[in-house]
Amino acid sequence: MVIRVINKQGVFRTIEALIAIFITFIFLIVFIPLQREKAQPTAPPNVLASLRDNDDFRNCVIQKNETCINQSIDRNLEDSYDFRFNLSNTPYASAPPLPQKKIYANSMFIAGNTTNSTKMIVRLYFWAKA
């Protein structure tokens, strides 16, 4: 009679272990792929870095020509993004009104040349189009 009780306990522990393995396997199959799909996409490249050596863009910034700056950024930014920019000569300037989305930001300090000692900060805010 003692042998029969020990065998029943062994069977129940084996079944319990198999159930635990089965639940773990289901968890791995169902939840792990969902977390990969929700991963955030990488940030787009720094647009202002590509414009840093562009003399036309630098002149637009020094002259505070917003139309020229807007066109330069629009040509270099992917079509899937909307943007706004801010020109200021102080690092404490506030951001323009922005939508309630994930916003990417780039900034660049532009110093004038030897004849024009203007110092300007260009801040670019951009986000994915809906």
MDAnalysis code that builds the backbone (N, CA, C; Angstrom):
import MDAnalysis as mda
import numpy as np

u = mda.Universe.empty(390, n_residues=130, atom_resindex=np.repeat(np.arange(130), 3), trajectory=True)
u.add_TopologyAttr("name", ["N", "CA", "C"] * 130)
u.add_TopologyAttr("resid", np.arange(1, 131))
u.add_TopologyAttr("resname", ["MET", "VAL", "ILE", "ARG", "VAL", "ILE", "ASN", "LYS", "GLN", "GLY", "VAL", "PHE", "ARG", "THR", "ILE", "GLU", "ALA", "LEU", "ILE", "ALA", "ILE", "PHE", "ILE", "THR", "PHE", "ILE", "PHE", "LEU", "ILE", "VAL", "PHE", "ILE", "PRO", "LEU", "GLN", "ARG", "GLU", "LYS", "ALA", "GLN", "PRO", "THR", "ALA", "PRO", "PRO", "ASN", "VAL", "LEU", "ALA", "SER", "LEU", "ARG", "ASP", "ASN", "ASP", "ASP", "PHE", "ARG", "ASN", "CYS", "VAL", "ILE", "GLN", "LYS", "ASN", "GLU", "THR", "CYS", "ILE", "ASN", "GLN", "SER", "ILE", "ASP", "ARG", "ASN", "LEU", "GLU", "ASP", "SER", "TYR", "ASP", "PHE", "ARG", "PHE", "ASN", "LEU", "SER", "ASN", "THR", "PRO", "TYR", "ALA", "SER", "ALA", "PRO", "PRO", "LEU", "PRO", "GLN", "LYS", "LYS", "ILE", "TYR", "ALA", "ASN", "SER", "MET", "PHE", "ILE", "ALA", "GLY", "ASN", "THR", "THR", "ASN", "SER", "THR", "LYS", "MET", "ILE", "VAL", "ARG", "LEU", "TYR", "PHE", "TRP", "ALA", "LYS", "ALA"])
u.atoms.positions = np.array([
    [0.812, -1.182, 0.000],
    [0.000, 0.000, 0.000],
    [0.868, 1.262, 0.000],
    [1.990, 1.229, 0.648],
    [2.904, 2.363, 0.684],
    [3.468, 2.616, -0.714],
    [3.720, 1.610, -1.463],
    [4.286, 1.740, -2.802],
    [3.291, 2.440, -3.723],
    [2.030, 2.138, -3.601],
    [1.009, 2.739, -4.440],
    [0.904, 4.243, -4.195],
    [1.017, 4.746, -2.993],
    [0.949, 6.170, -2.669],
    [2.154, 6.891, -3.275],
    [3.314, 6.313, -3.198],
    [4.514, 6.920, -3.758],
    [4.398, 7.019, -5.271],
    [3.860, 5.997, -5.931],
    [3.694, 6.018, -7.387],
    [2.698, 7.085, -7.822],
    [1.601, 7.272, -7.056],
    [0.620, 8.305, -7.397],
    [1.249, 9.696, -7.276],
    [2.052, 9.919, -6.254],
    [2.703, 11.212, -6.092],
    [3.677, 11.470, -7.235],
    [4.364, 10.464, -7.674],
    [5.298, 10.615, -8.792],
    [4.582, 10.961, -10.089],
    [3.432, 10.345, -10.303],
    [2.647, 10.618, -11.512],
    [2.137, 12.058, -11.477],
    [1.634, 12.494, -10.339],
    [1.118, 13.860, -10.231],
    [2.232, 14.898, -10.425],
    [3.396, 14.631, -9.897],
    [4.523, 15.569, -10.079],
    [4.976, 15.612, -11.542],
    [4.936, 14.485, -12.213],
    [5.291, 14.447, -13.631],
    [4.277, 15.240, -14.451],
    [2.993, 15.052, -14.171],
    [1.946, 15.809, -14.871],
    [2.088, 17.297, -14.589],
    [2.378, 17.644, -13.347],
    [2.569, 19.054, -12.970],
    [3.740, 19.672, -13.747],
    [4.825, 18.956, -13.886],
    [5.985, 19.446, -14.635],
    [5.647, 19.621, -16.118],
    [4.894, 18.676, -16.685],
    [4.503, 18.786, -18.102],
    [3.581, 19.990, -18.329],
    [2.680, 20.236, -17.403],
    [1.791, 21.397, -17.511],
    [2.612, 22.693, -17.434],
    [3.580, 22.740, -16.533],
    [4.429, 23.927, -16.420],
    [5.221, 24.160, -17.710],
    [5.749, 23.125, -18.310],
    [6.485, 23.248, -19.568],
    [5.541, 23.728, -20.677],
    [4.331, 23.188, -20.720],
    [3.351, 23.570, -21.728],
    [2.967, 25.049, -21.589],
    [2.728, 25.521, -20.379],
    [2.370, 26.926, -20.149],
    [3.533, 27.841, -20.540],
    [4.748, 27.462, -20.204],
    [5.916, 28.256, -20.588],
    [6.062, 28.321, -22.104],
    [5.854, 27.216, -22.774],
    [5.947, 27.162, -24.231],
    [4.893, 28.067, -24.870],
    [3.658, 28.029, -24.370],
    [2.587, 28.890, -24.889],
    [2.954, 30.361, -24.679],
    [3.474, 30.706, -23.513],
    [3.884, 32.086, -23.226],
    [4.936, 32.554, -24.225],
    [5.929, 31.722, -24.496],
    [6.986, 32.098, -25.428],
    [6.448, 32.293, -26.845],
    [5.540, 31.460, -27.264],
    [4.996, 31.557, -28.624],
    [4.081, 32.773, -28.784],
    [3.272, 33.064, -27.788],
    [2.270, 34.116, -27.925],
    [2.825, 35.501, -27.635],
    [3.546, 35.678, -26.549],
    [3.906, 37.016, -26.104],
    [5.224, 37.548, -26.656],
    [6.188, 36.735, -26.897],
    [7.488, 37.221, -27.391],
    [7.368, 37.847, -28.779],
    [6.687, 37.251, -29.763],
    [6.564, 37.919, -31.069],
    [5.809, 39.244, -30.991],
    [4.844, 39.394, -30.101],
    [4.116, 40.652, -29.973],
    [5.034, 41.770, -29.517],
    [5.967, 41.467, -28.641],
    [6.883, 42.496, -28.162],
    [7.823, 42.950, -29.267],
    [8.211, 42.070, -30.170],
    [9.076, 42.457, -31.281],
    [8.350, 43.369, -32.247],
    [7.063, 43.115, -32.487],
    [6.289, 43.938, -33.409],
    [6.095, 45.344, -32.862],
    [6.026, 45.502, -31.561],
    [5.801, 46.806, -30.954],
    [7.086, 47.603, -30.775],
    [8.207, 47.067, -31.185],
    [9.475, 47.775, -31.028],
    [9.439, 49.078, -31.803],
    [10.003, 50.114, -31.227],
    [10.010, 51.425, -31.845],
    [10.951, 51.456, -33.042],
    [10.532, 52.109, -34.113],
    [11.441, 52.238, -35.253],
    [12.615, 53.145, -34.895],
    [13.674, 53.001, -35.615],
    [14.832, 53.832, -35.336],
    [14.565, 55.264, -35.777],
    [15.221, 56.177, -35.144],
    [15.051, 57.586, -35.478],
    [15.619, 57.864, -36.865],
    [15.002, 58.767, -37.583],
    [15.511, 59.107, -38.912],
    [16.862, 59.813, -38.813],
    [17.589, 59.893, -39.904],
    [18.908, 60.517, -39.862],
    [18.809, 62.008, -39.550],
    [19.898, 62.554, -39.079],
    [19.972, 63.966, -38.734],
    [19.987, 64.790, -40.021],
    [18.903, 65.480, -40.289],
    [18.756, 66.250, -41.521],
    [19.699, 67.445, -41.518],
    [19.820, 68.085, -40.384],
    [20.671, 69.274, -40.334],
    [22.142, 68.928, -40.519],
    [22.534, 67.714, -40.188],
    [23.933, 67.320, -40.396],
    [24.257, 67.294, -41.886],
    [23.281, 66.898, -42.700],
    [23.525, 66.896, -44.146],
    [23.537, 68.308, -44.712],
    [22.887, 69.257, -44.032],
    [22.867, 70.651, -44.489],
    [24.000, 71.497, -43.896],
    [24.742, 70.928, -42.994],
    [25.783, 71.669, -42.287],
    [26.808, 72.279, -43.237],
    [27.206, 71.551, -44.248],
    [28.236, 72.045, -45.172],
    [27.651, 72.723, -46.408],
    [26.359, 72.904, -46.454],
    [25.695, 73.545, -47.580],
    [25.737, 75.064, -47.385],
    [26.529, 75.751, -48.209],
    [26.691, 77.204, -48.068],
    [25.399, 77.958, -48.325],
    [24.581, 77.470, -49.246],
    [23.306, 78.142, -49.520],
    [22.404, 78.110, -48.291],
    [22.359, 76.970, -47.629],
    [21.545, 76.859, -46.422],
    [22.084, 77.769, -45.322],
    [23.381, 77.785, -45.159],
    [23.997, 78.646, -44.132],
    [23.672, 80.114, -44.399],
    [23.739, 80.524, -45.660],
    [23.404, 81.913, -46.000],
    [21.934, 82.211, -45.735],
    [21.070, 81.258, -46.011],
    [19.642, 81.438, -45.703],
    [19.435, 81.671, -44.214],
    [20.145, 80.902, -43.401],
    [20.009, 81.035, -41.942],
    [20.561, 82.374, -41.476],
    [21.716, 82.758, -41.963],
    [22.328, 84.025, -41.545],
    [21.446, 85.209, -41.943],
    [20.814, 85.109, -43.123],
    [19.928, 86.171, -43.593],
    [18.515, 86.054, -43.016],
    [18.248, 84.997, -42.259],
    [16.942, 84.723, -41.647],
    [15.844, 84.627, -42.702],
    [16.159, 84.010, -43.820],
    [15.216, 83.821, -44.910],
    [14.462, 82.508, -44.672],
    [13.292, 82.609, -44.047],
    [12.549, 81.414, -43.646],
    [12.039, 80.613, -44.835],
    [11.710, 81.265, -45.938],
    [11.253, 80.549, -47.129],
    [12.361, 79.670, -47.682],
    [13.557, 80.212, -47.752],
    [14.715, 79.463, -48.251],
    [15.050, 78.300, -47.316],
    [14.991, 78.541, -46.016],
    [15.269, 77.479, -45.031],
    [14.231, 76.371, -45.166],
    [12.977, 76.762, -45.285],
    [11.887, 75.797, -45.424],
    [12.086, 74.925, -46.662],
    [12.454, 75.526, -47.780],
    [12.662, 74.767, -49.017],
    [13.870, 73.836, -48.895],
    [14.928, 74.304, -48.266],
    [16.127, 73.467, -48.107],
    [15.842, 72.243, -47.246],
    [15.139, 72.451, -46.152],
    [14.801, 71.330, -45.272],
    [13.850, 70.381, -45.980],
    [12.878, 70.922, -46.691],
    [11.896, 70.100, -47.397],
    [12.560, 69.218, -48.450],
    [13.582, 69.719, -49.112],
    [14.299, 68.919, -50.114],
    [15.098, 67.784, -49.476],
    [15.596, 67.994, -48.265],
    [16.470, 67.006, -47.626],
    [15.762, 66.058, -46.666],
    [14.550, 66.382, -46.271],
    [13.795, 65.527, -45.348],
    [12.919, 64.577, -46.160],
    [12.816, 63.348, -45.699],
    [11.997, 62.355, -46.390],
    [10.551, 62.838, -46.477],
    [9.856, 62.411, -47.515],
    [8.474, 62.839, -47.742],
    [7.506, 62.324, -46.686],
    [7.902, 61.340, -45.925],
    [7.004, 60.765, -44.922],
    [6.983, 61.568, -43.614],
    [7.664, 62.712, -43.577],
    [7.728, 63.527, -42.364],
    [7.220, 64.942, -42.617],
    [6.522, 65.484, -41.616],
    [6.198, 66.907, -41.551],
    [7.192, 67.553, -40.608],
    [7.348, 68.873, -40.696],
    [8.346, 69.517, -39.854],
    [7.987, 70.963, -39.552],
    [8.635, 71.471, -38.548],
    [8.653, 72.899, -38.220],
    [10.063, 73.202, -37.753],
    [10.470, 74.438, -37.932],
    [11.799, 74.826, -37.467],
    [11.707, 76.118, -36.686],
    [12.768, 76.387, -35.968],
    [12.837, 77.563, -35.121],
    [14.211, 78.191, -35.297],
    [14.252, 79.476, -35.523],
    [15.505, 80.236, -35.592],
    [15.600, 81.107, -34.356],
    [16.746, 81.114, -33.728],
    [16.937, 81.997, -32.582],
    [18.425, 82.241, -32.383],
    [18.725, 83.266, -31.620],
    [20.123, 83.514, -31.278],
    [20.389, 83.201, -29.811],
    [19.423, 82.585, -29.151],
    [19.583, 82.183, -27.760],
    [19.270, 80.688, -27.618],
    [19.975, 80.002, -26.770],
    [19.694, 78.568, -26.584],
    [18.414, 78.297, -25.791],
    [17.794, 79.343, -25.260],
    [16.611, 79.168, -24.417],
    [15.312, 79.465, -25.147],
    [15.344, 79.531, -26.453],
    [14.130, 79.824, -27.223],
    [13.135, 78.677, -27.087],
    [11.865, 79.036, -27.051],
    [10.829, 77.999, -26.907],
    [10.513, 77.377, -28.257],
    [9.978, 76.200, -28.203],
    [9.623, 75.460, -29.419],
    [8.325, 76.011, -30.001],
    [8.157, 75.892, -31.305],
    [6.879, 76.293, -31.906],
    [5.789, 75.310, -31.506],
    [4.537, 75.646, -31.732],
    [3.456, 74.691, -31.416],
    [3.637, 73.397, -32.222],
    [3.601, 72.278, -31.527],
    [3.850, 70.982, -32.154],
    [2.673, 70.052, -31.926],
    [2.460, 69.094, -32.821],
    [1.348, 68.142, -32.642],
    [1.636, 67.146, -31.517],
    [0.613, 66.456, -31.101],
    [0.743, 65.443, -30.051],
    [1.155, 64.114, -30.683],
    [2.392, 64.044, -31.128],
    [2.960, 62.850, -31.749],
    [4.374, 62.678, -31.225],
    [5.015, 61.616, -31.684],
    [6.420, 61.423, -31.352],
    [7.232, 62.384, -32.213],
    [7.928, 63.303, -31.554],
    [8.655, 64.368, -32.236],
    [10.145, 64.068, -32.178],
    [10.807, 64.213, -33.323],
    [12.256, 64.124, -33.400],
    [12.793, 65.550, -33.500],
    [13.945, 65.789, -32.925],
    [14.501, 67.144, -32.947],
    [15.985, 67.095, -33.302],
    [16.395, 68.045, -34.125],
    [17.797, 68.259, -34.464],
    [18.077, 69.738, -34.275],
    [19.295, 70.066, -33.923],
    [19.649, 71.476, -33.823],
    [21.063, 71.680, -34.349],
    [21.305, 72.915, -34.756],
    [22.607, 73.250, -35.316],
    [22.907, 74.716, -35.004],
    [24.115, 74.969, -34.570],
    [24.579, 76.323, -34.308],
    [25.355, 76.796, -35.529],
    [24.965, 77.943, -36.050],
    [25.643, 78.492, -37.220],
    [26.246, 79.826, -36.830],
    [27.534, 79.914, -37.003],
    [28.234, 81.178, -36.762],
    [28.476, 81.831, -38.117],
    [28.440, 83.132, -38.130],
    [28.671, 83.859, -39.372],
    [30.122, 83.726, -39.818],
    [30.449, 84.431, -40.855],
    [31.815, 84.404, -41.368],
    [32.582, 85.615, -40.842],
    [33.729, 85.889, -41.411],
    [34.571, 86.985, -40.903],
    [33.944, 88.345, -41.125],
    [33.115, 88.502, -42.144],
    [32.483, 89.800, -42.392],
    [31.146, 89.938, -41.681],
    [30.528, 88.835, -41.313],
    [29.225, 88.859, -40.657],
    [29.303, 87.980, -39.419],
    [29.255, 88.575, -38.254],
    [29.439, 87.798, -37.021],
    [28.119, 87.345, -36.407],
    [27.132, 87.072, -37.233],
    [25.839, 86.596, -36.760],
    [25.978, 85.186, -36.185],
    [25.269, 84.948, -35.106],
    [25.222, 83.600, -34.513],
    [23.756, 83.208, -34.447],
    [23.428, 82.066, -35.053],
    [22.042, 81.608, -35.074],
    [21.981, 80.123, -34.703],
    [20.891, 79.756, -34.062],
    [20.624, 78.356, -33.748],
    [19.384, 77.951, -34.534],
    [19.528, 76.882, -35.300],
    [18.408, 76.327, -36.058],
    [17.976, 75.059, -35.337],
    [16.704, 75.001, -34.986],
    [16.148, 73.796, -34.373],
    [15.087, 73.249, -35.315],
    [15.208, 71.985, -35.622],
    [14.271, 71.325, -36.523],
    [13.478, 70.299, -35.727],
    [12.162, 70.394, -35.797],
    [11.267, 69.438, -35.149],
    [10.507, 68.724, -36.273],
    [10.526, 67.398, -36.278],
    [9.823, 66.674, -37.331],
    [9.192, 65.412, -36.775],
    [8.146, 64.956, -37.473],
    [7.365, 63.818, -37.031],
    [6.791, 63.104, -38.245],
    [6.405, 61.871, -38.053],
    [5.842, 61.069, -39.145],
    [4.456, 61.588, -39.499],
    [4.183, 61.639, -40.795],
    [2.865, 62.066, -41.254],
    [1.844, 61.000, -40.874],
    [0.647, 61.445, -40.617],
    [-0.415, 60.493, -40.242],
    [-0.971, 59.778, -41.446],
])
